[in-house]
Amino acid sequence: MSTIAILTTTDSRDEARTIAAALVERKLAACVQISEVESVYTWQGAIQNSGEFQLLIKTTRDCYAGVEAAIL
């Protein structure tokens, strides 16, 4: 069993908590850490920044497809 970490972001704390709970309840992740982050990026030719919530998902390589499907 190979352990991996998956990073993803969402724009709301509620959505981050919903995703985290679903992954842990379905045993697709052992743990999900939620952190508030500020992202800087280019959008439509201009530099933007916004707050997001980053999820650090601790899981196994075998569960990756399930994690991806649950997030989507």
NUPAVO-570066 format. One line per field, with one value per residue (C-alpha): x, y, z; residue number from 1. Coordinates in pm, 1 decimal. Layout:
# residues N
px: c(X, ...)
py: c(Y, ...)
pz: c(Z, ...)
nr: c(NUM, ...)
# end
This chain:
# residues 72
px: c(0.0, 147.7, 56.9, 2.4, -111.8, -350.9, -392.6, -700.3, -870.9, -1223.3, -1360.7, -1561.3, -1494.1, -1832.0, -1749.4, -1405.0, -1564.6, -1825.0, -1556.8, -1338.3, -1623.4, -1736.4, -1384.5, -1327.9, -1677.8, -1629.3, -1285.8, -1124.6, -896.1, -743.2, -729.9, -803.0, -645.6, -811.9, -609.0, -706.0, -470.9, -433.3, -380.9, -216.8, -281.2, -337.1, -697.8, -798.7, -457.8, -450.1, -290.5, -558.6, -559.1, -828.9, -884.7, -932.5, -940.2, -676.2, -742.4, -447.6, -591.8, -394.8, -484.4, -342.1, -263.1, -537.9, -798.6, -693.0, -964.8, -1233.4, -1105.0, -1102.7, -1457.6, -1585.0, -1434.2, -1572.4)
py: c(0.0, 329.7, 642.4, 968.1, 1322.6, 1506.7, 1885.0, 2064.4, 2396.3, 2532.5, 2879.9, 2814.8, 2666.9, 2487.4, 2311.9, 2217.0, 2064.1, 1880.5, 1728.1, 1635.5, 1468.0, 1274.2, 1142.4, 1032.3, 881.4, 679.8, 569.0, 723.0, 932.0, 871.4, 1244.2, 1573.1, 1896.9, 2226.7, 2548.8, 2898.4, 3026.7, 3328.5, 3251.9, 3483.0, 3405.0, 3554.4, 3579.5, 3747.3, 3910.7, 4064.7, 3956.7, 3854.4, 3735.0, 3564.0, 3359.9, 2986.8, 2679.7, 2417.7, 2052.3, 1822.1, 1474.7, 1183.6, 862.0, 568.0, 532.7, 267.7, 522.3, 801.0, 739.0, 732.6, 1056.5, 1224.3, 1107.8, 1222.6, 1569.0, 1608.2)
pz: c(0.0, -112.9, 85.2, -105.5, -38.3, -268.0, -271.8, -395.1, -322.5, -297.9, -245.0, 73.0, 415.4, 408.1, 81.0, 213.2, 524.1, 314.7, 91.1, 389.1, 576.3, 268.7, 201.8, 561.2, 597.7, 277.1, 400.8, 93.6, 315.6, 655.6, 727.4, 552.5, 670.7, 578.8, 563.8, 460.8, 188.3, -35.6, -402.8, -657.0, -1021.6, -1367.1, -1486.4, -1810.9, -1840.9, -1492.0, -1165.5, -916.3, -558.2, -358.8, -48.7, -86.6, 133.1, 64.3, 141.8, 210.1, 164.8, 311.3, 132.3, -62.4, -429.3, -453.6, -335.8, -573.7, -835.2, -564.5, -412.9, -753.0, -829.3, -489.8, -533.9, -884.4)
nr: c(1, 2, 3, 4, 5, 6, 7, 8, 9, 10, 11, 12, 13, 14, 15, 16, 17, 18, 19, 20, 21, 22, 23, 24, 25, 26, 27, 28, 29, 30, 31, 32, 33, 34, 35, 36, 37, 38, 39, 40, 41, 42, 43, 44, 45, 46, 47, 48, 49, 50, 51, 52, 53, 54, 55, 56, 57, 58, 59, 60, 61, 62, 63, 64, 65, 66, 67, 68, 69, 70, 71, 72)
# end
